[in-house]
């Protein structure tokens, strides 16, 4: 999925193309779209224009070398970049990196074999900037890996508030019925999520009646088998669900909350789950995040597991689709995205597919041994190692949809 640091949102589509011509600077007042084959090339080696009836204008740009395509234009402060692209795999998918003024701001494996929009959002200083897309991992031995780009679109968007917070999306989507969101606007002090022993206890009720559970202190985490300490970790303040990660009783402590759905349980079969979050420090090496779908049956690996984001909070986020079979197995991808910036992480679970999106850009589409039994969403941060680092993981919002069919 595209990795964003601070820049625009780009939309690209890649097709084999020829030498790209320099495009005069344009202004992205509302939306500026560029045919990839009309953009500037860093080199003509490993790039050519190809004919493709499904591409915009019937042609696209195909890359087999470490080529960057770019354009220079005036940008507002907040933008969205949409890249319409597809890939030809060879020992893995091609990776597209989005650059602003030469700095990588986003990165995504292009796993789709048909034209697909990969979207990223960010902010830049208003003014003239060069936006580019680079083929980051060419491969020529034994087979050829290729990145095809159709179009790159840059869209002006509303500015993000100064506190970085936004509002949860609540609209129905094609194939999905929205059922729940929480913007964490009702404060709850540290200690109010306390749960000594009852996994069925409602520990938090949101401003619109949303209900939350959490693992009690009698439950222990995966790696260090330490008790979850929601009483010392979780609170709601300043519009966020706040995980205060620090030593409790002389050792690191995490928490593991879960929302109750409108059906009165934590469970549904298939669903779409989105969360916007960030860590306020990169030093939390003894903490491991895994926001995951877990089977109601508690049978693992037979009934599967889906994780996004997952990883050490001092590192970068991963997505994992664990196969629903007794022999286990998984598909996985590292996004290259640090936890210290705001990002939206989405799992789409539907018949035959589990899709993972970072800031609306597709990271992975797993189609092997997809779970088909009810699962719940656990927003788990646990301990993995020793240390005295402390910091906060802030959840801006969560939003959930039920599957409404294709």
LINLIN-V429322 format. One record per residue. N is the residue number from 1. RES is the residue in one letter. SS is DSSP state (A for helix, B for strand, O for the rest). Layout:
N_RES_SS / N_RES_SS
This chain:
1_X_O / 2_X_O / 3_X_O / 4_X_O / 5_X_O / 6_X_O / 7_X_O / 8_X_O / 9_X_O / 10_X_B / 11_X_B / 12_X_O / 13_X_O / 14_X_B / 15_X_O / 16_X_O / 17_X_B / 18_X_O / 19_X_O / 20_X_O / 21_X_O / 22_X_O / 23_X_O / 24_X_O / 25_X_O / 26_X_B / 27_X_B / 28_X_O / 29_X_O / 30_X_O / 31_X_B / 32_X_B / 33_X_B / 34_X_B / 35_X_B / 36_X_A / 37_X_A / 38_X_A / 39_X_O / 40_X_B / 41_X_B / 42_X_O / 43_X_O / 44_X_O / 45_X_O / 46_X_O / 47_X_B / 48_X_B / 49_X_B / 50_X_B / 51_X_B / 52_X_O / 53_X_O / 54_X_O / 55_X_O / 56_X_A / 57_X_A / 58_X_A / 59_X_B / 60_X_B / 61_X_B / 62_X_B / 63_X_B / 64_X_O / 65_X_O / 66_X_O / 67_X_O / 68_X_B / 69_X_B / 70_X_B / 71_X_B / 72_X_B / 73_X_B / 74_X_B / 75_X_B / 76_X_O / 77_X_O / 78_X_B / 79_X_B / 80_X_B / 81_X_B / 82_X_B / 83_X_B / 84_X_B / 85_X_B / 86_X_B / 87_X_B / 88_X_B / 89_X_O / 90_X_O / 91_X_O / 92_X_O / 93_X_O / 94_X_B / 95_X_B / 96_X_B / 97_X_B / 98_X_B / 99_X_B / 100_X_B / 101_X_O / 102_X_O / 103_X_B / 104_X_B / 105_X_B / 106_X_B / 107_X_B / 108_X_B / 109_X_B / 110_X_B / 111_X_O / 112_X_O / 113_X_O / 114_X_O / 115_X_O / 116_X_B / 117_X_B / 118_X_B / 119_X_B / 120_X_B / 121_X_B / 122_X_B / 123_X_B / 124_X_O / 125_X_O / 126_X_O / 127_X_B / 128_X_B / 129_X_B / 130_X_B / 131_X_B / 132_X_B / 133_X_B / 134_X_B / 135_X_B / 136_X_O / 137_X_O / 138_X_O / 139_X_O / 140_X_O / 141_X_O / 142_X_O / 143_X_O / 144_X_O / 145_X_O / 146_X_B / 147_X_B / 148_X_B / 149_X_B / 150_X_B / 151_X_B / 152_X_B / 153_X_B / 154_X_B / 155_X_B / 156_X_B / 157_X_O / 158_X_O / 159_X_O / 160_X_O / 161_X_O / 162_X_O / 163_X_O / 164_X_O / 165_X_O / 166_X_O / 167_X_O / 168_X_O / 169_X_O / 170_X_O / 171_X_O / 172_X_O / 173_X_B / 174_X_O / 175_X_O / 176_X_B / 177_X_B / 178_X_B / 179_X_B / 180_X_B / 181_X_B / 182_X_B / 183_X_O / 184_X_O / 185_X_O / 186_X_O / 187_X_O / 188_X_B / 189_X_O / 190_X_O / 191_X_O / 192_X_O / 193_X_O / 194_X_O / 195_X_O / 196_X_O / 197_X_O / 198_X_O / 199_X_O / 200_X_O / 201_X_O / 202_X_O / 203_X_O / 204_X_B / 205_X_B / 206_X_O / 207_X_O / 208_X_O / 209_X_O / 210_X_O / 211_X_B / 212_X_B / 213_X_B / 214_X_B / 215_X_O / 216_X_O / 217_X_O / 218_X_O / 219_X_O / 220_X_B / 221_X_O / 222_X_O / 223_X_O / 224_X_O / 225_X_O / 226_X_O / 227_X_B / 228_X_O / 229_X_O / 230_X_A / 231_X_A / 232_X_A / 233_X_A / 234_X_B / 235_X_B / 236_X_B / 237_X_B / 238_X_O / 239_X_O / 240_X_B / 241_X_B / 242_X_B / 243_X_B / 244_X_B / 245_X_B / 246_X_B / 247_X_B / 248_X_B / 249_X_O / 250_X_O / 251_X_B / 252_X_B / 253_X_B / 254_X_O / 255_X_B / 256_X_B / 257_X_B / 258_X_B / 259_X_B / 260_X_B / 261_X_O / 262_X_O / 263_X_O / 264_X_O / 265_X_O / 266_X_O / 267_X_O / 268_X_B / 269_X_O / 270_X_O / 271_X_B / 272_X_B / 273_X_B / 274_X_B / 275_X_B / 276_X_B / 277_X_B / 278_X_B / 279_X_B / 280_X_O / 281_X_O / 282_X_O / 283_X_O / 284_X_O / 285_X_O / 286_X_O / 287_X_B / 288_X_B / 289_X_B / 290_X_B / 291_X_B / 292_X_B / 293_X_B / 294_X_B / 295_X_B / 296_X_O / 297_X_O / 298_X_O / 299_X_O / 300_X_O / 301_X_O / 302_X_O / 303_X_O / 304_X_O / 305_X_B / 306_X_B / 307_X_B / 308_X_B / 309_X_B / 310_X_B / 311_X_B / 312_X_B / 313_X_O / 314_X_O / 315_X_O / 316_X_B / 317_X_B / 318_X_B / 319_X_B / 320_X_B / 321_X_B / 322_X_B / 323_X_O / 324_X_O / 325_X_O / 326_X_O / 327_X_O / 328_X_O / 329_X_O / 330_X_B / 331_X_B / 332_X_B / 333_X_B / 334_X_B / 335_X_B / 336_X_B / 337_X_B / 338_X_B / 339_X_O / 340_X_O / 341_X_O / 342_X_O / 343_X_B / 344_X_B / 345_X_B / 346_X_B / 347_X_B / 348_X_B / 349_X_B / 350_X_B / 351_X_O / 352_X_O / 353_X_B / 354_X_B / 355_X_B / 356_X_B / 357_X_B / 358_X_B / 359_X_O / 360_X_O / 361_X_B / 362_X_B / 363_X_B / 364_X_B / 365_X_B / 366_X_B / 367_X_O / 368_X_O / 369_X_O / 370_X_O / 371_X_O / 372_X_O / 373_X_O / 374_X_O / 375_X_B / 376_X_B / 377_X_B / 378_X_B / 379_X_B / 380_X_B / 381_X_B / 382_X_B / 383_X_B / 384_X_O / 385_X_O / 386_X_O / 387_X_O / 388_X_O / 389_X_O / 390_X_O / 391_X_B / 392_X_B / 393_X_B / 394_X_B / 395_X_B / 396_X_B / 397_X_B / 398_X_B / 399_X_B / 400_X_B / 401_X_B / 402_X_B / 403_X_B / 404_X_O / 405_X_O / 406_X_O
